[in-house]
């Protein structure tokens, strides 16, 4: 079968400090993909009959041309997703991105406890901002995905997180395992000791 979906990291930088970050992105300041490079990638993907892209990073909403990237990809009738921490998805930006052709945005919810969420994400106020981001996306009819990276801190909250997603009009709920790279490389204490259970 042909490859149909690609992820494009348009920046290596993120200003959150997630304890499990496989990219250790907070150390890679001001590294942004140029619009010309993005256009070349999109053209190549379209030539190879891809139908969907996820714009990611780092934190893609920090990119000063995020709206242009979404708009350009949409012109090729691609399904366009964004993978974000949600910190910067204001109501106005959600409206702009929807008009540019954004189909879906995925954002992390690590815990139903605001303090634990902020601890895992490494930034005070992250919980409050991501909740507002989900609301902003919903208001602008953008499909939403809540992602939880499972760790020793939150594995026992999965049922509550799923119900939380349902109550907040979130379209999909995903659970990912932790990648032991970057900041998560030597974090043995946050690994789940019994995944099968």
Backbone bond lengths (Angstrom), bond angles and torsions (degrees), N, CA, C in turn:
res aa  C-N    CA-C-N  psi(-1)  N-CA   C-N-CA  omega(-1)  CA-C   N-CA-C  phi
1 X - - - 1.474 - - 1.532 110.86 -
2 X 1.318 115.30 148.63 1.462 120.38 -179.16 1.532 110.91 -77.14
3 X 1.313 114.62 151.37 1.467 120.55 172.48 1.524 107.54 -69.42
4 X 1.314 117.15 132.41 1.468 121.13 -176.78 1.527 113.77 -118.79
5 X 1.346 116.65 -12.98 1.462 119.33 -170.49 1.523 108.77 -139.00
6 X 1.323 117.15 131.60 1.466 121.48 178.96 1.521 110.19 -129.24
7 X 1.324 115.73 148.14 1.465 121.61 172.71 1.516 108.43 -104.59
8 X 1.318 116.38 132.51 1.468 121.89 179.61 1.520 108.39 -118.91
9 X 1.328 116.97 116.29 1.465 121.46 178.30 1.526 108.43 -88.81
10 X 1.334 116.84 108.64 1.467 120.59 -174.22 1.526 112.77 -91.00
11 X 1.322 116.67 -8.09 1.460 120.85 172.73 1.520 108.57 -152.02
12 X 1.311 115.95 151.92 1.460 120.42 175.12 1.523 111.42 -96.43
13 X 1.339 116.58 -3.58 1.461 120.40 -171.96 1.534 112.85 -101.05
14 X 1.325 115.67 140.92 1.464 123.35 172.04 1.525 106.90 -144.79
15 X 1.339 116.51 140.29 1.468 118.48 -178.36 1.524 113.66 -96.97
16 X 1.340 116.89 10.63 1.455 120.10 166.95 1.527 108.80 -92.25
17 X 1.306 116.84 164.93 1.469 121.22 -177.67 1.530 110.21 -129.01
18 X 1.324 116.53 58.65 1.460 120.32 -176.65 1.522 110.70 -57.69
19 X 1.326 115.64 136.38 1.465 119.87 -174.82 1.523 112.53 -64.33
20 X 1.346 116.85 -22.25 1.465 120.69 -177.37 1.525 113.10 -105.37
21 X 1.334 119.85 5.58 1.476 122.66 -170.14 1.533 112.49 -53.19
22 X 1.343 115.38 113.74 1.473 120.42 -178.92 1.523 112.09 -70.54
23 X 1.342 116.78 -21.55 1.464 120.31 -178.44 1.522 112.45 -95.80
24 X 1.332 117.27 -13.00 1.462 121.89 -173.26 1.529 109.34 50.07
25 X 1.332 114.81 47.47 1.461 122.16 -167.08 1.521 115.31 -67.79
26 X 1.326 118.33 -21.87 1.458 119.22 -176.57 1.528 112.89 -66.64
27 X 1.340 117.58 -16.69 1.471 120.83 -179.52 1.524 112.97 -88.33
28 X 1.334 118.07 -5.03 1.472 121.27 -171.13 1.522 110.95 -108.87
29 X 1.305 116.17 65.90 1.459 121.47 -174.09 1.528 112.86 -69.00
30 X 1.343 113.14 146.66 1.467 122.84 170.44 1.530 115.27 54.82
31 X 1.321 117.00 33.22 1.463 120.12 175.44 1.527 107.56 -105.95
32 X 1.329 115.98 102.30 1.459 121.76 -176.16 1.528 111.11 -123.52
33 X 1.321 116.64 139.47 1.456 122.14 175.69 1.532 109.28 -69.58
34 X 1.320 116.32 140.94 1.460 119.94 177.06 1.532 109.71 -76.79
35 X 1.325 115.64 156.02 1.459 120.86 178.34 1.526 110.53 -63.40
36 X 1.328 116.64 -36.76 1.477 120.49 179.21 1.525 111.17 -62.65
37 X 1.320 116.60 -42.92 1.469 120.16 178.12 1.522 110.42 -63.08
38 X 1.338 116.06 -43.13 1.463 120.47 179.12 1.526 110.87 -59.24
39 X 1.323 116.43 -44.78 1.466 120.55 -179.69 1.526 111.42 -60.70
40 X 1.331 116.22 -41.71 1.473 120.20 178.62 1.526 111.10 -62.16
41 X 1.336 116.52 -42.24 1.463 121.20 179.80 1.528 110.18 -63.19
42 X 1.333 116.53 -46.57 1.472 120.70 -179.18 1.529 110.64 -59.97
43 X 1.314 116.45 -45.90 1.473 119.92 -179.86 1.521 111.17 -59.87
44 X 1.313 116.71 -40.94 1.464 121.52 179.44 1.529 110.85 -66.02
45 X 1.326 116.45 -42.94 1.462 120.29 179.82 1.527 111.31 -64.06
46 X 1.334 116.03 -42.35 1.465 120.66 179.21 1.530 110.66 -63.52
47 X 1.347 116.42 -40.85 1.477 120.75 176.47 1.523 110.91 -58.61
48 X 1.327 116.14 -31.54 1.467 120.91 -179.19 1.534 112.73 -94.65
49 X 1.329 114.88 15.88 1.469 123.20 171.61 1.525 114.69 65.37
50 X 1.336 116.84 29.88 1.460 118.53 171.67 1.518 108.93 -73.05
51 X 1.327 116.05 149.42 1.458 119.47 -177.36 1.530 112.93 -117.99
52 X 1.337 117.23 -8.39 1.458 119.86 -173.67 1.522 110.58 -147.55
53 X 1.346 115.74 140.55 1.467 120.09 174.16 1.519 109.83 -131.19
54 X 1.327 114.92 152.18 1.463 121.92 169.44 1.516 107.34 -117.16
55 X 1.319 116.26 121.15 1.466 121.84 176.68 1.521 107.00 -88.92
56 X 1.330 115.50 121.77 1.456 119.92 -172.75 1.520 110.38 -139.09
57 X 1.334 116.49 -162.96 1.456 121.09 -178.98 1.516 110.66 -164.52
58 X 1.268 113.07 -140.02 1.444 139.23 32.01 1.529 113.00 25.95
59 X 1.312 113.51 -157.30 1.462 120.41 179.88 1.525 109.52 -107.66
60 X 1.338 117.90 104.98 1.462 121.07 -174.25 1.522 114.82 -65.49
61 X 1.347 117.86 -25.85 1.465 118.52 179.92 1.526 112.57 -71.83
62 X 1.324 117.73 -9.67 1.470 120.91 173.55 1.534 111.19 -79.12
63 X 1.334 116.65 -15.31 1.470 119.89 -178.75 1.529 109.45 -70.32
64 X 1.333 117.92 127.45 1.471 120.06 -176.92 1.527 114.50 -65.26
65 X 1.336 117.97 -15.47 1.467 120.64 -179.14 1.534 112.53 -113.88
66 X 1.322 118.01 24.59 1.468 120.63 -176.22 1.523 111.89 -56.14
67 X 1.329 118.05 -39.90 1.462 120.60 179.81 1.527 111.66 -64.27
68 X 1.326 116.49 -40.50 1.471 120.66 178.76 1.535 111.28 -66.61
69 X 1.325 116.50 -37.26 1.465 120.65 177.98 1.531 110.59 -62.16
70 X 1.336 115.93 -47.38 1.464 120.86 -179.99 1.529 110.15 -63.16
71 X 1.308 115.97 -45.46 1.467 120.71 -179.33 1.528 111.47 -61.59
72 X 1.329 116.49 -42.97 1.466 120.20 -178.56 1.525 111.05 -64.19
73 X 1.317 117.52 -46.57 1.469 121.28 -179.91 1.527 110.91 -63.44
74 X 1.330 116.26 -37.37 1.465 120.82 -179.51 1.525 112.40 -65.61
75 X 1.328 116.72 -29.49 1.467 120.51 178.90 1.522 112.05 -61.80
76 X 1.327 115.87 -23.40 1.469 121.01 178.53 1.534 111.72 -94.01
77 X 1.338 115.70 14.16 1.469 122.14 179.97 1.521 113.13 60.80
78 X 1.323 116.43 28.01 1.460 120.06 174.65 1.532 109.63 -79.25
79 X 1.323 116.00 146.97 1.461 120.69 167.96 1.528 105.25 -75.88
80 X 1.329 117.00 123.85 1.469 120.73 -173.47 1.526 110.57 -115.15
81 X 1.331 115.00 119.60 1.468 122.41 176.69 1.528 108.91 -113.35
82 X 1.312 115.57 158.44 1.470 121.99 171.28 1.523 107.68 -126.83
83 X 1.335 115.62 139.02 1.461 122.48 173.21 1.523 106.62 -109.34
84 X 1.337 117.84 112.54 1.463 121.99 -169.78 1.526 111.78 -135.63
85 X 1.339 115.66 160.87 1.469 118.50 171.95 1.534 110.91 -84.46
86 X 1.321 116.91 -8.98 1.455 122.12 175.14 1.517 115.85 81.55
87 X 1.313 117.16 -4.30 1.461 120.21 -174.10 1.535 112.29 -63.35
88 X 1.324 116.67 -28.33 1.468 120.48 -172.97 1.526 114.51 -112.87
89 X 1.331 117.72 10.07 1.462 119.07 -179.10 1.525 110.33 -83.89
90 X 1.319 115.16 82.21 1.463 121.04 176.40 1.526 108.89 -72.66
91 X 1.321 115.75 168.16 1.470 119.11 177.86 1.520 110.67 -61.96
92 X 1.334 117.23 -39.81 1.462 120.96 179.91 1.524 111.55 -66.06
93 X 1.337 117.55 -44.26 1.467 120.02 179.94 1.527 110.43 -64.58
94 X 1.332 117.39 -39.73 1.466 120.50 177.18 1.522 110.38 -59.56
95 X 1.325 116.79 -41.75 1.467 121.47 178.87 1.527 111.07 -63.83
96 X 1.326 116.28 -44.75 1.470 121.55 179.32 1.525 110.86 -62.04
97 X 1.341 116.90 -47.37 1.464 120.76 -177.69 1.526 111.66 -65.80
98 X 1.329 116.68 -35.65 1.469 120.16 176.15 1.532 109.70 -63.21
99 X 1.326 117.13 -45.39 1.464 121.34 178.79 1.528 111.84 -63.92
100 X 1.337 116.28 -29.93 1.465 121.33 178.64 1.534 112.37 -77.88
101 X 1.346 117.06 -13.43 1.458 119.99 176.24 1.516 116.50 115.17
102 X 1.344 117.79 12.51 1.463 119.73 179.16 1.530 110.63 -64.93
103 X 1.318 115.99 132.51 1.468 122.38 -178.15 1.526 111.78 -95.29
104 X 1.337 115.97 -41.24 1.468 119.89 -171.35 1.519 110.10 -153.58
105 X 1.329 115.83 149.17 1.458 120.18 172.79 1.530 109.06 -131.18
106 X 1.328 115.10 135.45 1.464 121.72 178.33 1.520 108.58 -109.95
107 X 1.352 115.84 130.66 1.459 120.70 -179.13 1.521 109.38 -138.58
108 X 1.320 116.22 151.50 1.464 121.25 -174.32 1.519 113.29 -86.50
109 X 1.335 114.44 135.81 1.464 122.78 164.80 1.519 105.56 -123.49
110 X 1.313 117.22 112.43 1.464 121.47 -174.52 1.521 113.57 -94.38
111 X 1.337 115.71 -19.67 1.458 119.35 -178.63 1.513 109.08 -163.49
112 X 1.335 115.76 153.29 1.465 119.93 172.50 1.531 110.56 -80.35
113 X 1.326 115.89 -8.49 1.462 122.63 176.82 1.533 108.32 -93.90
114 X 1.345 118.74 115.07 1.473 120.92 -176.41 1.528 114.12 -54.56
115 X 1.347 117.36 -41.04 1.462 120.38 -178.27 1.532 111.22 -66.57
116 X 1.325 116.84 -40.60 1.464 120.20 179.30 1.523 110.67 -68.82
117 X 1.326 116.54 -41.88 1.473 119.90 176.33 1.534 109.71 -56.60
118 X 1.332 116.63 -49.44 1.471 120.80 -178.46 1.528 111.40 -63.10
119 X 1.335 116.83 -36.76 1.467 120.70 177.55 1.530 110.57 -63.57
120 X 1.323 117.08 -48.12 1.475 120.65 -179.49 1.519 110.54 -64.44
121 X 1.337 117.75 -39.32 1.464 121.76 -178.59 1.526 112.62 -80.79
122 X 1.324 117.15 -14.37 1.462 120.20 174.88 1.507 115.27 74.80
123 X 1.351 116.61 24.41 1.467 118.94 178.19 1.523 110.16 -153.40
124 X 1.305 115.99 126.50 1.466 121.98 178.71 1.530 108.87 -65.59
125 X 1.311 115.16 136.35 1.462 119.79 178.84 1.524 114.43 89.23
126 X 1.341 117.00 -1.43 1.473 120.81 -177.44 1.526 111.51 -63.85
127 X 1.340 116.96 -38.70 1.470 121.13 -179.07 1.534 110.76 -62.25
128 X 1.310 115.02 -49.37 1.474 120.54 -179.07 1.529 110.63 -60.42
129 X 1.330 116.30 -41.77 1.468 120.43 -177.59 1.525 112.07 -69.58
130 X 1.336 117.69 -38.99 1.470 118.72 -178.43 1.527 110.52 -71.50
131 X 1.335 118.21 -33.93 1.460 120.10 175.26 1.522 110.90 -61.88
132 X 1.319 115.85 -42.53 1.468 120.60 177.80 1.524 110.11 -65.97
133 X 1.320 117.14 -36.63 1.467 121.46 178.92 1.529 111.12 -63.37
134 X 1.339 117.04 -43.30 1.467 120.06 176.80 1.532 110.42 -61.04
135 X 1.315 115.99 -40.84 1.469 120.90 178.48 1.528 110.44 -63.42
136 X 1.339 116.79 -43.51 1.467 121.48 -179.99 1.532 111.64 -63.46
137 X 1.327 115.90 -40.27 1.469 120.29 178.30 1.527 110.17 -65.60
138 X 1.327 116.37 -44.65 1.465 121.37 -179.22 1.532 111.06 -60.91
139 X 1.329 116.25 -44.08 1.470 121.11 179.60 1.526 111.40 -59.08
140 X 1.326 116.13 -31.50 1.468 120.98 -177.77 1.526 113.25 -100.09
141 X 1.337 115.44 15.19 1.467 122.61 174.26 1.532 113.12 59.43
142 X 1.321 114.74 38.32 1.464 120.93 173.32 1.522 107.39 -98.10
143 X 1.327 117.74 127.19 1.458 121.03 176.48 1.525 109.68 -59.98
144 X 1.322 116.30 141.43 1.462 120.60 -176.83 1.519 111.61 -122.75
145 X 1.333 114.41 145.25 1.458 121.83 175.45 1.524 107.55 -126.33
146 X 1.326 116.42 128.02 1.464 121.28 172.28 1.522 107.43 -97.16
147 X 1.316 115.56 127.10 1.464 121.65 179.80 1.520 109.23 -114.97
148 X 1.322 115.79 134.08 1.460 121.39 174.27 1.524 108.52 -121.75
149 X 1.327 116.39 124.87 1.462 121.05 172.77 1.526 106.26 -88.61
150 X 1.312 115.55 118.76 1.462 120.07 -173.11 1.534 110.99 -77.37
151 X 1.324 115.24 128.08 1.467 122.48 178.69 1.525 108.52 -137.15
152 X 1.314 115.88 177.07 1.465 120.69 177.58 1.537 111.55 -64.98
153 X 1.334 117.12 -18.14 1.465 120.65 -179.10 1.524 113.22 -81.24
154 X 1.336 117.02 -28.97 1.469 117.96 -170.01 1.527 115.46 -127.79
155 X 1.328 118.68 2.53 1.463 120.73 -176.04 1.528 112.75 -58.85
156 X 1.325 116.43 -27.85 1.463 120.54 -178.14 1.532 112.93 -86.83
157 X 1.353 116.75 5.88 1.464 120.42 179.98 1.534 112.69 -110.84
158 X 1.326 117.45 8.31 1.469 119.70 -172.97 1.529 112.64 -60.04
159 X 1.312 117.46 -41.80 1.466 120.05 179.48 1.539 110.15 -62.88
160 X 1.331 116.09 -44.90 1.467 120.47 -179.81 1.532 110.97 -65.15
161 X 1.345 116.17 -36.87 1.467 120.06 178.63 1.528 111.18 -66.91
162 X 1.318 116.38 -38.54 1.466 120.76 177.40 1.532 110.43 -63.85
163 X 1.319 117.00 -44.72 1.464 120.79 177.87 1.530 111.00 -65.19
164 X 1.334 115.63 -37.92 1.464 121.49 176.77 1.529 109.94 -58.82
165 X 1.331 116.50 -45.33 1.473 121.38 -179.95 1.526 110.30 -60.99
166 X 1.317 115.76 -42.56 1.465 120.58 -179.72 1.531 110.83 -63.87
167 X 1.321 116.49 -43.45 1.472 121.74 -178.21 1.527 112.57 -67.31
168 X 1.340 116.87 -24.60 1.464 121.25 -177.56 1.534 112.76 -102.26
169 X 1.327 116.61 22.85 1.475 122.02 175.39 1.524 113.68 59.35
170 X 1.326 116.57 30.66 1.459 121.07 180.00 1.527 108.64 -84.35
171 X 1.332 116.02 132.41 1.461 121.80 -171.32 1.524 112.93 -68.83
172 X 1.346 116.31 -44.00 1.467 120.59 -177.24 1.529 109.85 -137.11
173 X 1.337 114.62 156.20 1.467 120.93 176.56 1.525 107.92 -129.33
174 X 1.329 116.72 125.41 1.464 121.48 -178.83 1.518 110.68 -122.30
175 X 1.320 114.90 146.96 1.465 121.57 174.85 1.519 107.43 -121.83
176 X 1.325 116.50 126.98 1.466 121.75 177.72 1.516 109.73 -116.22
177 X 1.315 114.59 151.29 1.463 118.84 172.34 1.527 108.66 -84.37
178 X 1.309 115.70 160.48 1.458 121.51 -179.18 1.522 110.62 -78.61
179 X 1.326 115.98 135.59 1.461 121.13 177.45 1.526 108.03 -92.09
180 X 1.346 118.96 120.47 1.470 120.62 -176.14 1.530 112.93 -79.23
181 X 1.346 115.33 63.55 1.462 122.67 177.50 1.517 108.80 -136.64
182 X 1.324 116.05 170.73 1.457 119.72 177.52 1.514 111.78 56.60
183 X 1.349 116.28 -131.36 1.455 120.83 -179.19 1.523 112.06 -68.76
184 X 1.332 116.90 -23.52 1.460 120.16 -179.24 1.515 114.23 -85.03
185 X 1.334 117.31 -0.44 1.463 121.49 -172.36 1.523 114.38 -59.39
186 X 1.304 117.11 -48.20 1.472 119.68 -175.70 1.528 112.95 -110.28
187 X 1.326 115.70 26.24 1.459 120.77 -177.79 1.531 110.75 -94.30
188 X 1.306 116.37 62.29 1.464 120.88 -176.63 1.529 112.85 -58.92
189 X 1.322 116.96 -31.02 1.461 120.09 -175.61 1.529 113.40 -72.16
190 X 1.339 117.52 -13.73 1.469 117.78 179.63 1.529 112.07 -103.35
191 X 1.337 117.73 -2.06 1.467 120.75 175.22 1.526 110.05 -67.90
192 X 1.316 115.79 149.17 1.461 120.50 171.07 1.516 107.53 -82.49
193 X 1.308 116.79 124.53 1.472 119.76 -175.24 1.532 112.88 -76.50
194 X 1.324 116.84 -25.17 1.458 119.10 -179.04 1.524 110.14 -135.40
195 X 1.343 115.83 83.10 1.460 120.96 -177.92 1.518 112.37 -62.28
196 X 1.330 116.27 -39.43 1.474 118.51 -175.99 1.532 111.14 -62.99
197 X 1.315 115.86 -37.61 1.466 119.96 177.00 1.517 110.40 -65.51
